[in-house]
């Protein structure tokens, strides 16, 4: 990632440890155990954000408590955008102001402070949480580029962007990764994935197994049954087979599911399996 950060292809997304923005969350002790177990199993790419916080439970603080001082090879990827705090998600668009220079700096400083680091490995600029016509990408990305030049950020990424925004972003700053919605049922980014692969840019799909609407389909069940695997494992294995630049960050609040997700990296789908899944 970024040309100088080597990560395992299956990482971990920390959002579900907090129950943000909705849903259940594990106990604090379970959350800490999941993070430590992930690293024991070879995960060295964790995705988080300072605004993944609800009811006093914050992802960055859990990561720091569980893993600091961090292993030398651990890459923590965070994000900033229109949201400043976790509760901002419920605000109307015109009240979400995190894309201003002052609030982007505030977001970066919050991530640095809560993670306990002097520099962030990768920061994704998250777009799409305001009216796109009112929030062009250039100005906030230029702000992050200036913060990178200050030494607060190692690499920049972009999230929830269109192909046109991707093209624009590359004219402004080096882009280490793209984090967009993509899974077996939502494949609008096929061309973008291929473009990223050609140019050595990591593509990190969020909601890789469907997010709040888990993937369900007869063909998924059939392939999973043949491999004695779960549907989620097949969906993750398909993503890994889709393109070598795809990195996964499945999130879970279950220790069992964590181990299943990581084991998906050993599942090898046949040509026939893949044809059935995409057919």
C-alpha positions as CSV (number, residue, x, y, z in Angstrom):
1,X,0.0,0.0,0.0
2,X,1.5,3.3,-1.1
3,X,4.5,1.5,-2.4
4,X,6.2,1.0,0.9
5,X,3.7,-0.6,3.3
6,X,3.3,-4.4,3.1
7,X,0.1,-5.8,4.5
8,X,-1.7,-9.1,4.5
9,X,-4.6,-9.2,2.1
10,X,-7.1,-9.9,4.9
11,X,-7.2,-7.1,7.5
12,X,-9.7,-6.0,10.0
13,X,-12.3,-3.2,10.2
14,X,-12.9,-1.9,13.7
15,X,-16.2,-0.2,13.2
16,X,-18.3,-3.0,14.6
17,X,-16.4,-3.0,17.9
18,X,-18.3,0.2,18.8
19,X,-21.8,-0.6,17.4
20,X,-21.4,2.5,15.3
21,X,-23.6,3.7,13.6
22,X,-26.2,1.2,14.8
23,X,-26.3,-2.4,16.0
24,X,-24.9,-4.5,18.8
25,X,-21.3,-4.4,19.9
26,X,-19.2,-6.8,21.9
27,X,-18.2,-6.3,25.5
28,X,-15.0,-4.2,26.0
29,X,-13.0,-7.3,27.0
30,X,-14.2,-9.2,23.9
31,X,-13.3,-6.2,21.7
32,X,-9.8,-6.1,23.1
33,X,-9.4,-9.9,22.7
34,X,-10.6,-9.7,19.1
35,X,-8.0,-7.0,18.2
36,X,-5.2,-9.0,19.9
37,X,-6.2,-12.2,18.3
38,X,-6.4,-10.6,14.9
39,X,-2.7,-9.6,15.2
40,X,-1.8,-13.0,16.4
41,X,-3.4,-14.5,13.3
42,X,-1.3,-12.3,11.0
43,X,-3.5,-9.2,10.5
44,X,-1.4,-6.1,10.1
45,X,-3.9,-3.8,8.5
46,X,-6.6,-2.3,10.7
47,X,-9.2,0.2,9.4
48,X,-10.7,2.7,11.8
49,X,-11.7,6.3,12.3
50,X,-11.9,8.7,15.3
51,X,-15.7,9.1,14.6
52,X,-16.3,5.3,15.1
53,X,-17.6,6.0,18.6
54,X,-20.9,5.5,20.3
55,X,-22.0,5.8,24.0
56,X,-18.4,6.3,25.2
57,X,-16.9,3.4,23.2
58,X,-14.4,4.5,20.6
59,X,-12.6,2.3,18.1
60,X,-9.3,4.2,18.2
61,X,-9.1,3.9,22.0
62,X,-9.8,0.2,21.9
63,X,-7.1,-0.3,19.3
64,X,-4.6,1.7,21.5
65,X,-5.5,-0.2,24.6
66,X,-5.3,-3.6,22.9
67,X,-2.2,-3.1,20.8
68,X,0.0,-0.1,21.8
69,X,3.0,-0.1,21.6
70,X,2.1,-1.2,18.1
71,X,4.0,-4.0,16.2
72,X,6.5,-2.6,13.7
73,X,4.6,-4.0,10.7
74,X,1.1,-2.9,11.8
75,X,-0.6,-0.4,9.4
76,X,-3.5,1.5,10.8
77,X,-5.7,3.2,8.2
78,X,-8.1,5.9,9.3
79,X,-10.4,8.4,7.6
80,X,-11.7,11.9,7.9
81,X,-14.6,13.6,6.0
82,X,-17.9,15.4,6.5
83,X,-18.4,13.7,9.9
84,X,-16.5,15.3,12.8
85,X,-18.0,13.2,15.6
86,X,-19.8,9.9,15.6
87,X,-23.1,11.6,16.3
88,X,-22.8,13.8,13.3
89,X,-24.2,11.0,11.1
90,X,-27.7,12.0,12.3
91,X,-27.3,15.7,11.3
92,X,-28.7,17.1,8.1
93,X,-26.2,17.5,5.4
94,X,-25.8,21.3,5.8
95,X,-24.8,20.7,9.4
96,X,-21.9,18.3,8.7
97,X,-18.9,20.5,8.4
98,X,-16.0,18.2,8.7
99,X,-14.6,19.0,5.2
100,X,-13.5,22.5,6.2
101,X,-9.7,23.0,6.7
102,X,-10.1,23.6,10.4
103,X,-12.2,20.5,11.0
104,X,-10.0,18.3,8.7
105,X,-7.1,19.2,10.9
106,X,-9.2,18.6,14.0
107,X,-10.0,15.1,12.6
108,X,-6.4,14.4,11.9
109,X,-5.3,15.6,15.4
110,X,-8.1,13.5,17.0
111,X,-6.9,10.4,15.2
112,X,-3.2,11.1,16.2
113,X,-4.2,11.6,19.8
114,X,-6.6,8.7,20.3
115,X,-4.3,6.2,18.5
116,X,-1.3,7.5,20.3
117,X,0.9,8.1,17.3
118,X,2.9,11.0,15.8
119,X,2.1,10.2,12.2
120,X,-0.9,8.4,10.6
121,X,0.0,5.6,8.2
122,X,-2.8,6.2,5.8
123,X,-5.7,8.7,5.9
124,X,-8.7,8.2,3.6
125,X,-10.7,11.3,2.6
126,X,-14.3,10.1,2.8
127,X,-16.6,11.8,0.3
128,X,-20.3,11.4,-0.4
129,X,-21.7,12.3,3.0
130,X,-22.9,15.7,1.7
131,X,-24.4,16.8,-1.5
132,X,-21.6,16.2,-4.0
133,X,-22.5,19.4,-5.9
134,X,-21.7,21.4,-2.8
135,X,-18.6,19.5,-1.7
136,X,-16.0,19.1,-4.5
137,X,-13.1,16.9,-3.7
138,X,-10.2,19.2,-4.5
139,X,-10.2,21.6,-1.5
140,X,-10.3,18.9,1.2
141,X,-7.8,16.8,-0.5
142,X,-5.4,19.7,-0.9
143,X,-5.8,20.3,2.9
144,X,-4.8,16.7,3.6
145,X,-1.9,17.0,1.2
146,X,-0.7,20.1,3.2
147,X,-1.0,18.1,6.5
148,X,0.9,15.3,4.8
149,X,3.7,17.7,4.0
150,X,3.7,18.7,7.7
151,X,4.6,15.1,8.5
152,X,1.3,14.2,10.1
153,X,0.3,11.7,7.4
154,X,2.3,9.1,5.5
155,X,-0.1,8.3,2.6
156,X,-3.4,9.5,1.4
157,X,-6.4,7.5,0.2
158,X,-9.9,8.3,-1.0
159,X,-13.2,6.7,0.0
160,X,-16.7,6.6,-1.4
161,X,-15.7,8.3,-4.6
162,X,-16.8,8.2,-8.2
163,X,-14.4,7.3,-11.1
164,X,-14.4,11.0,-12.0
165,X,-13.3,11.9,-8.5
166,X,-10.6,9.3,-8.6
167,X,-9.2,10.8,-11.7
168,X,-9.4,14.3,-10.2
169,X,-7.7,13.1,-7.0
170,X,-4.7,11.7,-8.8
171,X,-4.0,15.1,-10.3
172,X,-3.8,16.6,-6.8
173,X,-1.9,14.0,-4.7
174,X,-0.4,10.5,-4.8
175,X,-3.2,8.1,-4.0
176,X,-2.3,5.0,-2.0
177,X,-5.7,3.3,-1.9
178,X,-9.4,3.6,-2.8
179,X,-12.0,2.4,-0.3
180,X,-15.5,2.0,-2.0
181,X,-18.6,-0.1,-1.7
182,X,-18.0,-3.3,-3.6
183,X,-19.0,-6.9,-3.2
184,X,-20.3,-9.9,-5.1
185,X,-23.7,-8.2,-5.5
186,X,-22.5,-4.6,-6.0
187,X,-19.9,-4.6,-8.8
188,X,-20.2,-1.0,-10.2
189,X,-16.5,-0.4,-9.6
190,X,-15.2,-3.2,-11.9
191,X,-13.5,-0.8,-14.2
192,X,-12.1,1.3,-11.4
193,X,-10.6,-1.8,-9.7
194,X,-8.9,-2.7,-12.9
195,X,-7.5,0.8,-13.3
196,X,-6.2,0.8,-9.8
197,X,-4.6,-2.6,-10.3
198,X,-2.8,-1.4,-13.5
199,X,-1.4,1.6,-11.5
200,X,-0.4,-0.2,-8.3
201,X,-3.1,1.3,-6.2
202,X,-4.8,-0.8,-3.5
203,X,-8.6,-1.2,-3.7
204,X,-10.3,-1.8,-0.3
205,X,-14.0,-2.7,-0.6
206,X,-16.2,-1.8,2.3
207,X,-19.2,-4.0,3.1
208,X,-17.4,-6.9,1.5
209,X,-20.1,-9.4,2.6
210,X,-23.0,-7.0,2.3
211,X,-22.8,-4.8,5.4
212,X,-26.2,-4.3,7.0
213,X,-27.8,-6.4,4.3
214,X,-25.7,-9.6,4.2
215,X,-25.4,-11.3,0.9
216,X,-27.8,-14.1,0.2
217,X,-28.1,-16.1,-3.0
218,X,-28.6,-19.7,-4.0
219,X,-25.3,-19.8,-5.9
220,X,-23.4,-18.5,-2.9
221,X,-25.0,-21.3,-0.8
222,X,-24.1,-23.9,-3.4
223,X,-20.5,-22.9,-3.7
224,X,-20.1,-22.6,0.1
225,X,-21.6,-26.1,0.5
226,X,-19.1,-27.6,-2.0
227,X,-16.2,-26.1,-0.1
228,X,-17.7,-26.7,3.4
229,X,-17.3,-23.0,4.0
230,X,-19.6,-20.2,5.1
231,X,-21.2,-17.8,2.6
232,X,-19.1,-15.0,4.1
233,X,-15.9,-16.9,3.4
234,X,-16.9,-17.5,-0.2
235,X,-17.8,-13.8,-0.7
236,X,-14.4,-12.9,0.7
237,X,-12.5,-15.5,-1.3
238,X,-14.2,-14.2,-4.4
239,X,-13.0,-10.7,-3.7
240,X,-9.4,-12.0,-3.2
241,X,-9.7,-13.9,-6.6
242,X,-11.2,-10.8,-8.3
243,X,-8.0,-8.8,-8.5
244,X,-4.5,-8.9,-6.7
245,X,-4.8,-5.3,-5.6
246,X,-7.9,-6.0,-3.5
247,X,-7.3,-5.8,0.3
248,X,-10.1,-6.9,2.7
249,X,-11.1,-5.3,6.0
250,X,-14.1,-7.4,7.2
251,X,-15.4,-6.2,10.5
252,X,-16.9,-8.4,13.2
253,X,-17.6,-8.3,16.9
254,X,-17.3,-12.1,17.1
255,X,-14.1,-14.0,17.8
256,X,-15.3,-17.0,15.8
257,X,-16.2,-14.9,12.8
258,X,-12.8,-13.2,12.9
259,X,-11.1,-16.5,12.6
260,X,-13.5,-17.6,9.8
261,X,-12.8,-14.3,7.9
262,X,-9.1,-14.7,8.1
263,X,-9.3,-18.4,7.1
264,X,-11.1,-17.2,3.9
265,X,-7.6,-16.3,2.5
266,X,-6.9,-20.1,2.2
267,X,-10.1,-20.8,0.3
268,X,-9.4,-21.4,-3.4
269,X,-12.3,-21.0,-5.8
270,X,-12.2,-22.9,-9.1
271,X,-12.9,-21.3,-12.4
272,X,-16.3,-23.0,-12.3
273,X,-17.0,-21.6,-8.8
274,X,-16.3,-18.1,-10.0
275,X,-18.4,-18.4,-13.1
276,X,-21.3,-19.7,-11.0
277,X,-20.9,-16.8,-8.5
278,X,-20.9,-14.0,-11.1
279,X,-23.3,-15.7,-13.6
